[in-house]
Amino acid sequence: MLKGVGEQVRLCSDPADSLFFPPHVCPAQVFSLTRQAMGGSMSFRHSLTTSLNLIRPSLQDIHGYVEAHPPQLTDGIEQLVSILHRRGTSVYLVGIFRE
C-alpha cells in the first residue's frame, strides 16, 4: 500500500549493473554520485546533471539499449501506475538507485 510522497516503489526488477554505460564511463563514478545525493551531501539535481554529463548517451544509444535490454518491470507495477492514473495521480520516475 502506498502511504504518500516518499514511498519507494521499485519500478524495474533489473539489477543496477544492467544500466547503460558507454565504454568511457566507469559505473562506480555514477554510483558514487548517486550515493552522495542519497546521503544528502549533494543535491539530486547536481548528481543527475553530473552523471548525465559523464554518460552523455545519444538518443540512438538509449533506443538501442532499450531494444537489446527491455526493462523487466516489477510484478504489479503496471497495475499500480494504472490505478494511480485512474485516481488522477501523476506518476514520475525520479531516479535510479543501486542497492
Residue, then its C-alpha position, 0 to 999 in steps of 0.5 A: m500500500l502506498k502511504g504518500v510522497g516518499e514511498q519507494v516503489r521499485l519500478c524495474s526488477d533489473p539489477a543496477d549493473s544492467l544500466f547503460f554505460p558507454p565504454h568511457v564511463c566507469p559505473a562506480q563514478v555514477f554510483s558514487l554520485t548517486r550515493q552522495a545525493m542519497g546521503g544528502s551531501m549533494s543535491f539530486r539535481h547536481s548528481l543527475t546533471t553530473s552523471l548525465n554529463l559523464i554518460r552523455p548517451s545519444l538518443q540512438d544509444i538509449h533506443g538501442y539499449v532499450e531494444a537489446h535490454p527491455p526493462q523487466l518491470t516489477d510484478g504489479i507495477e503496471q497495475l499500480v501506475s494504472i490505478l494511480h492514473r485512474r485516481g488522477t495521480s501523476v506518476y514520475l520516475v525520479g531516479i535510479f538507485r543501486e542497492 
